[in-house]
């Protein structure tokens, strides 16, 4: 069950209606917002993240309350947010005081609870196939982190000594399933070998080459002619990689054509891009300059001779 029975935060049990703790530029949160849009649930009032602030405790009918957790400001590494999500990642969903974590579980819950097009196929065989694609995408989460930090976020994602210490203290109270402590220490200390980043880039390339083969029969989406939970997971990886300068149109044209269909959907434009357009333009411009200087992902792919 995705429901978290006894959340540590005193705020979450008080929230009525739908509340999403998220960040506009985070792929895991983007896929949940896409699902919300597909289910006809629109973005409602905006509430700044503050665990002591119980304002907007009641969400509007047919909308979700947006509680932005700023990753650049490291709000996800705060004690207040760690009480909501012990892994200190976004998103987290609260529905009528009940807390749900992990994007796959959240989307499945939304699909079962609200009306609208089903994102999880009802046929048992198709459901198993869709969830296998989801699991494959989840495994690549670590590779996406390494690639986007190395060729996208760069120094912006590094933690100073004080921030690293705070992360260690917070993680000591949880399981650190995301291995954030060791990753941030190594990344901020520039101790990760280039070969490690290269290996993760190769894994992503291989995975998308495999996904490319699914479109050989002319299907519109990963599972056929209807959008599914699998599309939500894979499309947000593409969006993040495009921001990072990955030449998806050149190396995976079939995947890119599918992504364009996804990007034209109202749920994608309104709930995924929406307030993310500024971040998107900034990182695309940054990656374009780095590619022009021979420092970006284009050069990395050429160097590795995999595209």
ABEGO torsion letter per residue (X at the ends): XABBABBABAAAAABBEBBBBBBAABAAAAAAAAAAAAAGBBBBBBBBBBAABABGABBBBGBBBBBBBBAAAGAAABAAAAAABAAGBOBBBBBGGBBBBEAAAAAAAAAAABBEBBABBABAAAAAAAAAAAAAAAAAAAAAAAAAAAAAAEAAABBBAAAAAAAAAAAAABAGAAGAAAAAAAAAAGABBAAAAAAAAAAAAAAAAAAAAAAAAGBABAAEABBBAAAAAAAAAAAAAAAAGBBAAAABAAAAAAAAAAAABAAAAAAAAEAAAAAAAAAAAAAAAAAAAGABAAAAAAAAGAX
